[in-house]
Amino acid sequence: MENKKKTPKENVVSFIPTGDYYFKKALTALNRSQFDKAQKYLRRAAELSPEDPMILMQYGVILLEIEDFDGALDALLTAHAFDPAETDIYYFLAETYAHLGRFIEARNYATQYVEQDEQGDYIEESLEIIEFAEQEDWQLFDGNEAADSELYHRQEQARRRMEQGHFEEAVEMLEKLIDEEPDFYAAYNNLSLAYFYMGEAEEAEALLHEVLRRNPGNLHALCNLAVVYYYEKNEDLAAVLKLLKKIKPYVFEHRYKLGATFALVGEHQEAFHWLRSLQRRGFEGDPGFYFWLANAAYHTGQPQTARQAWKQLVQMDSSKEGYEPWAEQSETLNMNALEHVRSFLVEKLDHQLRSERLFGLFLLGKSSHKQEIIAHPKWLQTDELSVTETYVLGYTLGHQFNPSNPSEKAFLSFMEVTELLYGLEDMVSEDNRDLFQLWFMLGDKALSQGYAFRNPRAIAAAAYYLSESARSSTGTKKEAASVFGVSVATLTKYADQLIQFLPYYGE
């Protein structure tokens, strides 16, 4: 019988995927809204066909969609070099440059698109980019400064560092930029925010005053100054808000800045006016836009708009579901309770000292602003929290802990002491805030040293006594012990233990 079996060499058909193969797979993924897969396939297609302008253009477009603007720019510029006649590349370059803040290039490429493709699919969008770019602040500079829009690109890079929480790196970049271009006010404004986020409010305020002295009416500086004044409880806030209410901006970016600022400081009517005007003109914002619009709408009696905006926010960031501004609103709030003062709470959450941040995270669980702050895109950076901060946040959110784990057991005892202290007045006020600041300072150090908090009631009495004795010489151990129902001897024992966790004790 003849053996018809062929050799492996005869059976194998060599298959080497090409750029076109992955390009087609990417288009299929895009049609199914599988953007992660599409990006992966297009990246591979671009690697295999690095001189194919259509593949490079589509790769640039998907990078643009996921807001990798630097990567998109590289891909689109390469595509343009290989095919200067493809007009769609002009439009996508214009859009990318606009996102990067490089408005001169954005306008130039949008203009070329309109001139070369009068019936193109992106005529309307290109005209909007041209209109937008011609309104921007770069017109205020002289010709040499305006021509170097690389400044804006570097500023945007620094701003993205700030959004990622790398404030010191952003400060270094912006200070260098200002040294090179002393009249580049946008860099000053971003630098002021970086200083403020780092807790250097005076430095931020001084910088903003310098901008306004040299460039009166600078909208970004005025808005940033209003935010600083709001958190610092500066009485000059009213004057700045009065001035801001007179400003009627046309540019989308300025309307957004003004609306978000008004929302942040509690001027909800003004905030709703500007943010809603953007939405009506077709503005498709980022998560921050829908967050502020929802809050402004809710606080101005526009529940339907608020819910629609929040729905869009959740579609962009599903982690915000359940944290609507109308959730868990207390009907009887004590206005003397600092946990219901948003500026106080945010100040604690942004504080440089970890003990103060722990204080803020605890108060967050008691606050009427809990949902708002947790849902805000930037106020609570959970990926930057220490282990103890993560524990307190978990406690605030109602997460379960394992008492059989020694560190978690100690933490739960620490929180039991905290709740006993809070239960004295069921609020934190100006009168008792020192007690909590002392307690979280002691507790933070005690937890880091493995202290077990074995007698929460006695420890609460000891902390209360230490706080009262620091405020007044009339405070006695007997009074403090009676408040918590422990003996003076027991209080003394635990007071001696807590004293060891005071800063510089024994040094």
C-alpha positions in Angstrom: 0.0 0.0 0.0 1.3 3.4 -1.0 2.2 5.6 1.9 0.4 8.9 1.1 1.6 10.7 4.2 3.6 13.7 3.2 6.6 15.1 5.0 6.0 17.9 7.6 7.9 20.2 5.3 5.4 19.6 2.5 2.4 20.1 4.9 3.4 23.4 6.5 2.2 26.6 5.0 4.3 29.5 6.2 2.2 32.3 7.7 3.8 35.6 8.6 1.3 38.2 9.8 1.7 41.6 8.1 0.8 45.1 9.1 -2.3 44.9 6.9 -3.4 41.7 8.7 -3.3 43.4 12.1 -4.8 46.6 10.6 -7.9 44.6 9.5 -8.2 43.0 12.9 -8.0 46.4 14.5 -10.9 47.7 12.3 -13.0 44.7 13.3 -12.2 45.4 17.0 -13.1 49.1 16.5 -16.5 48.1 14.9 -17.2 46.1 18.0 -16.1 49.0 20.3 -13.2 46.9 21.6 -10.7 49.8 21.9 -8.1 48.0 24.0 -7.8 45.3 21.4 -7.9 47.8 18.5 -5.0 49.7 20.1 -3.0 46.5 20.5 -3.6 45.5 16.9 -2.8 48.9 15.5 0.4 49.2 17.5 1.5 45.8 16.1 0.4 46.9 12.6 2.5 50.1 12.9 5.5 48.1 14.0 5.2 45.7 11.0 4.4 48.5 8.5 6.2 51.6 9.8 5.9 53.4 6.5 2.2 52.9 5.9 0.5 56.3 6.4 -3.0 54.9 6.8 -2.0 52.5 9.5 0.0 55.2 11.2 -2.9 57.6 11.0 -5.4 55.2 12.5 -2.9 54.4 15.3 -2.6 58.1 16.0 -6.3 58.5 16.1 -6.8 55.7 18.7 -4.0 57.1 20.8 -5.8 60.5 20.6 -9.0 58.8 21.8 -7.2 57.4 24.9 -5.6 60.8 25.5 -2.0 59.7 24.8 -1.5 63.0 23.0 2.3 62.8 22.7 2.1 59.3 21.2 -0.7 60.4 18.8 1.4 63.4 17.7 4.4 61.2 16.9 2.3 58.7 14.9 0.4 61.4 13.0 3.5 63.4 12.1 5.2 60.3 10.7 2.0 59.5 8.7 2.0 63.1 7.4 5.7 62.8 6.3 4.9 59.7 4.2 1.6 61.1 2.7 1.5 64.9 2.8 -1.6 64.8 0.5 -3.9 62.9 2.9 -6.1 65.7 4.3 -7.6 63.8 7.2 -4.1 63.7 8.8 -4.2 67.5 8.8 -7.4 67.5 10.9 -6.2 64.9 13.4 -2.9 66.8 13.8 -4.9 70.0 14.4 -7.0 68.2 17.1 -3.9 66.7 18.7 -2.1 70.0 18.9 -5.2 71.6 20.4 -5.3 69.0 23.2 -1.6 69.7 23.8 -2.2 73.4 24.1 -0.2 74.2 21.0 -2.8 76.5 19.4 -0.7 78.0 16.7 0.0 74.6 15.1 -3.6 73.5 15.8 -4.9 76.6 13.8 -2.4 76.1 11.0 -3.3 72.4 10.4 -7.0 73.1 10.7 -6.7 75.9 8.2 -4.9 73.7 5.7 -7.6 71.0 6.1 -10.3 73.5 5.3 -8.4 74.9 2.3 -7.5 71.5 0.8 -10.7 69.6 1.5 -13.8 71.9 1.2 -16.2 68.9 1.3 -14.3 67.0 4.0 -16.0 65.2 6.8 -14.3 67.3 9.4 -14.9 70.8 8.1 -17.2 71.8 11.0 -14.8 70.5 13.6 -11.8 72.2 11.9 -13.6 75.6 11.9 -14.3 75.1 15.6 -10.6 74.5 16.2 -9.7 77.6 14.3 -12.3 79.7 16.2 -11.1 78.2 19.5 -7.4 78.8 18.7 -7.9 82.4 17.7 -9.4 83.2 21.1 -6.5 81.8 23.1 -4.1 83.6 25.4 -1.2 83.2 23.0 -2.5 86.2 21.1 -1.5 88.4 24.1 2.2 87.7 23.5 4.4 89.3 21.0 5.3 87.6 17.7 8.4 85.8 18.9 6.7 84.4 22.0 3.6 83.3 20.1 5.8 81.6 17.5 7.3 79.4 20.1 4.3 77.4 21.2 6.6 74.7 22.4 6.2 76.6 25.6 2.6 75.4 25.8 3.6 71.9 25.2 6.1 71.9 28.1 3.5 73.6 30.3 1.0 70.8 29.5 3.6 68.2 30.3 4.0 69.9 33.7 0.3 70.1 34.2 0.0 66.3 33.6 2.7 65.7 36.2 0.4 67.6 38.6 -2.6 65.5 37.7 -0.5 62.4 38.5 0.4 63.9 41.9 4.1 64.6 41.1 4.0 68.2 42.3 7.7 68.6 43.1 8.6 67.5 39.5 5.9 69.9 38.1 7.3 72.8 40.2 10.8 72.2 38.9 9.6 72.1 35.2 7.4 75.2 35.6 10.1 77.2 37.5 12.5 76.4 34.7 10.0 77.5 32.1 9.3 80.8 33.9 13.1 81.5 34.2 13.3 81.1 30.4 10.1 83.0 29.6 9.3 85.5 32.5 6.0 86.7 30.8 4.5 83.2 30.2 1.6 83.7 32.6 0.0 80.3 32.0 3.1 78.7 33.6 2.7 81.0 36.6 -0.9 79.9 37.1 0.0 76.2 37.0 2.9 76.8 39.3 0.6 78.6 41.8 -1.6 75.5 41.9 1.3 73.2 42.4 2.5 75.3 45.3 -1.0 75.3 46.8 -1.4 71.5 46.5 1.9 71.1 48.3 0.5 73.2 51.2 2.4 76.4 50.3 -0.6 78.7 50.2 1.3 81.9 50.8 3.7 81.2 48.0 0.7 80.4 45.7 -1.0 83.6 46.6 2.1 85.7 46.1 2.6 84.2 42.6 -1.0 84.9 41.6 -0.8 88.5 42.8 2.3 88.9 40.7 0.5 87.6 37.6 -2.4 90.0 38.2 -0.1 92.9 38.8 1.6 92.3 35.4 -1.5 91.0 33.5 -4.7 92.5 35.1 -7.8 90.5 34.4 -6.0 87.2 33.8 -9.0 84.8 34.2 -7.0 81.7 35.3 -5.1 83.8 37.9 -8.4 85.2 39.3 -10.0 81.8 39.5 -7.0 80.2 41.2 -6.9 83.1 43.6 -10.6 82.6 44.5 -9.8 78.9 45.2 -6.9 79.8 47.5 -8.9 82.4 49.3 -11.8 80.0 49.7 -9.7 77.3 51.4 -7.7 79.8 53.4 -10.9 81.6 54.5 -9.6 84.9 53.3 -12.1 87.7 53.6 -11.0 89.1 50.2 -12.8 86.1 48.5 -16.0 88.2 48.2 -14.2 90.9 46.2 -12.7 88.3 43.8 -16.0 86.6 43.3 -17.7 89.9 42.6 -15.2 90.5 39.8 -15.5 87.0 38.4 -19.3 87.4 38.2 -18.7 90.4 35.8 -16.7 88.3 33.4 -18.5 86.9 30.4 -16.1 84.5 28.6 -16.7 83.1 25.1 -13.9 80.5 24.9 -14.9 77.0 26.0 -11.9 76.6 28.2 -12.6 79.9 30.1 -16.2 79.0 30.6 -15.2 75.6 32.0 -12.6 77.2 34.3 -15.1 79.8 35.5 -17.9 77.3 36.1 -15.7 74.8 37.9 -14.4 77.6 40.1 -17.8 78.8 41.1 -18.9 75.2 41.8 -15.9 74.6 44.0 -16.5 77.7 46.2 -20.2 77.0 46.5 -21.6 79.6 44.0 -23.8 77.0 42.4 -26.1 79.3 40.4 -23.2 80.9 38.6 -21.5 77.5 38.1 -24.6 76.0 36.6 -25.0 78.9 34.2 -21.5 78.5 32.7 -21.3 74.7 32.7 -24.8 74.2 31.3 -24.0 76.7 28.5 -21.0 74.6 27.5 -23.2 71.4 27.4 -25.8 73.2 25.3 -23.1 74.1 22.8 -22.1 70.5 22.4 -19.1 70.5 24.7 -18.1 66.9 25.7 -16.2 67.3 28.9 -13.9 65.2 31.0 -15.1 63.5 34.3 -14.4 66.7 36.2 -16.8 68.6 34.0 -19.7 66.2 34.6 -18.9 66.1 38.3 -19.2 69.9 38.7 -22.2 70.1 36.4 -24.0 67.4 38.4 -23.2 69.2 41.7 -24.2 72.6 40.4 -27.4 71.3 38.9 -28.4 69.4 42.1 -27.8 72.5 44.3 -29.8 74.7 42.0 -32.9 72.5 41.8 -32.2 70.9 38.5 -32.4 67.2 39.5 -32.9 65.8 36.0 -29.9 67.6 34.6 -27.9 66.5 37.7 -28.8 62.9 37.2 -28.0 63.0 33.5 -24.6 64.5 34.1 -23.9 62.0 36.8 -24.9 59.2 34.5 -22.3 60.5 32.0 -19.7 60.7 34.7 -20.3 57.1 35.7 -20.0 56.0 32.1 -16.6 57.6 32.0 -15.6 56.4 35.5 -17.7 53.6 37.0 -16.0 53.9 40.4 -18.2 57.1 41.0 -21.4 55.1 41.0 -23.2 55.4 44.3 -21.5 58.7 45.3 -24.0 61.1 43.9 -24.2 64.5 45.6 -27.8 63.7 46.7 -26.9 60.4 48.4 -26.9 60.2 52.2 -27.8 63.8 52.9 -28.5 64.4 56.6 -31.6 66.2 57.4 -30.3 67.7 60.6 -26.8 69.0 60.2 -25.0 70.9 63.0 -23.4 73.8 61.2 -20.8 74.1 64.0 -19.5 70.6 63.1 -16.3 71.0 61.2 -16.9 67.7 59.4 -19.6 69.4 57.4 -17.3 72.3 56.4 -16.0 71.1 53.0 -13.0 73.5 53.0 -11.8 72.2 56.4 -12.2 68.6 55.3 -10.4 69.0 52.0 -7.6 70.9 53.8 -7.1 68.0 56.1 -7.1 65.5 53.2 -4.5 67.5 51.4 -2.3 68.2 54.4 1.4 67.4 54.3 1.3 65.7 57.7 0.0 62.1 57.6 -1.7 62.5 61.1 -3.8 65.4 59.7 -4.7 63.3 56.7 -5.8 60.5 59.0 -7.9 63.0 60.9 -9.5 64.1 57.6 -10.2 60.5 56.5 -11.9 59.8 59.8 -14.1 62.9 59.5 -14.9 62.0 55.9 -17.1 59.2 57.3 -19.0 61.6 59.4 -19.4 64.3 56.7 -22.3 65.4 54.6 -19.7 65.9 51.9 -18.6 62.3 51.9 -20.1 61.3 48.6 -19.0 64.5 46.9 -15.4 64.2 48.0 -15.0 60.4 47.3 -16.5 60.9 43.9 -14.3 63.9 42.9 -11.7 63.0 40.3 -8.8 64.6 42.2 -9.6 65.2 45.8 -8.9 61.7 47.0 -5.9 60.0 45.4 -6.2 56.5 46.8 -3.2 55.2 44.9 -0.9 57.5 47.0 -2.2 56.5 50.5 0.0 54.9 53.1 -1.1 51.6 54.7 -2.6 53.4 57.7 -4.4 55.9 55.5 -5.8 53.0 53.5 -7.0 51.4 56.7 -8.8 54.6 57.8 -10.4 55.1 54.4 -11.5 51.5 54.4 -13.1 52.0 57.9 -14.8 55.1 56.6 -16.2 53.2 53.7 -17.5 50.4 55.9 -15.0 47.7 54.8 -14.6 44.7 57.0 -11.3 44.0 58.9 -9.9 40.7 60.3 -9.6 40.9 64.1 -7.4 37.8 64.1 -4.7 39.7 62.2 -2.6 41.6 64.9 -2.2 44.8 62.9 -5.8 45.0 61.9 -6.9 44.2 65.5 -4.7 47.0 66.8 -6.2 49.3 64.1 -9.7 48.5 65.1 -8.9 49.2 68.8 -7.3 52.6 67.6 -10.6 53.4 65.9 -12.6 52.4 68.9 -10.7 55.0 70.9 -11.4 57.5 68.2 -15.1 56.8 68.2 -15.1 57.1 72.1 -13.6 60.6 71.8 -15.9 61.6 69.0 -18.9 60.4 71.1 -18.2 63.0 73.7 -20.0 65.6 71.5 -20.9 63.6 68.4 -19.1 66.2 66.3 -15.7 67.9 65.9 -15.8 71.6 66.6 -13.4 74.5 67.1 -13.5 73.7 70.8 -12.4 70.1 70.6 -10.4 69.9 67.3 -7.2 70.1 69.3 -8.1 66.8 71.0 -8.4 65.0 67.7 -5.3 66.5 66.2 -3.3 65.3 69.3 -4.9 61.9 69.2 -4.2 61.3 65.5 -0.6 62.5 66.0 -0.2 60.0 68.9 -2.1 57.2 67.2 -0.2 57.5 63.9 3.1 57.0 65.7 1.8 54.3 68.0 0.4 52.3 65.1 3.8 52.6 63.3 5.5 51.2 66.4 3.1 48.2 66.8 1.2 49.5 69.8 -1.7 47.3 70.6 -4.3 49.7 72.1 -5.4 47.0 74.5 -7.7 49.1 76.7 -9.5 51.6 74.4 -11.6 53.2 77.1 -8.6 53.9 79.3 -6.6 55.1 76.4 -9.4 57.5 75.4 -9.4 58.8 79.0 -5.7 59.3 78.8 -5.8 61.1 75.5 -8.6 63.3 76.8 -6.6 64.1 79.9 -3.4 65.0 77.9 -5.4 67.3 75.7 -7.3 69.0 78.5 -4.1 69.5 80.6 -2.4 71.0 77.6 -5.2 73.5 77.2 -5.7 74.4 80.8 -3.9 73.8 84.1 -7.3 73.2 85.8 -7.9 69.8 84.0 -7.5 66.9 86.4 -7.0 63.2 86.0 -10.0 62.5 88.3 -12.3 64.5 86.0 -11.0 62.8 82.8 -11.2 59.4 84.4 -14.8 59.9 85.5 -15.8 60.9 81.9 -14.8 57.5 80.7 -15.5 55.5 83.8 -12.0 54.3 84.6 -9.8 54.7 87.6 -7.2 57.4 88.0 -4.5 54.8 88.3 -5.5 53.1 85.0 -5.6 56.5 83.3 -2.1 57.3 84.6 -0.8 54.0 83.3 -2.0 54.7 79.8 -1.1 58.4 79.8 2.5 57.4 80.5 2.3 55.0 77.6 0.9 57.7 75.2 3.4 60.3 76.3 6.1 58.1 74.7 4.5 58.7 71.3 4.8 62.5 71.5 7.2 64.1 69.0 10.8 64.1 70.2 9.9 62.3 73.4 13.1 61.2 75.1 15.4 62.8 72.5 
